Amino acid sequence: MKLEQQLCFEVYRASSNFTKLYARVLEPFSLTFPQYLVLLVLWEEDAVPMKDIGTRLGLGTGTLNPIISRMQTQGWVEKSRSSLDKRATLITLTDRARNEHKAICRAIQERLETYHFFDIDAIQLMKNLKNLNAKFAEMKIEQEENAKGAKQS
């Protein structure tokens, strides 16, 4: 099949375009798109172990640690040791992150409205993408089980 007929290519292009769009909107806040994703996790629930943030975002420690460190330097988050598990690093929002929450969300909402993103069936698209990601999660589990079986043989 041709490139334009490949689902993987369209998903890739959409992801790339979303990242660029959000990068432009987040620039005045001195945030990158991955940093914004970390904030989304923390705005839902503050004081989260770094490992849990990585799990939710699908990022490994090697990728997440520099993102969190830059955010700490910029005053968005704070790192501390968990009182329950000394090995765990808790990530918490700063006052800056709490105070800028509404402004950041408003800037994104306005940009999406400007480009008429709400004219597409975003709910159905989200449902389809969640189903697609669930299939990938199933495949990963099957691959891990097959790898275990091969090792035991």
Buried (B, 14 or more C-beta within 10 A) or exposed (E): EEEEEEEEEEEEEEEEEEEEBBBEBBEEBEBBBBBBBBBBBBBEEBEBBBBBBBBBBEBEEEEBBEBBEBBBEBEBBBBEEEEEEEEBBBBEBBEEBEEBBEEBEEBBEEBBEEEEEEEEEEEEEEEEEEEEEEEEEEEEEEEEEEEEEEEEE
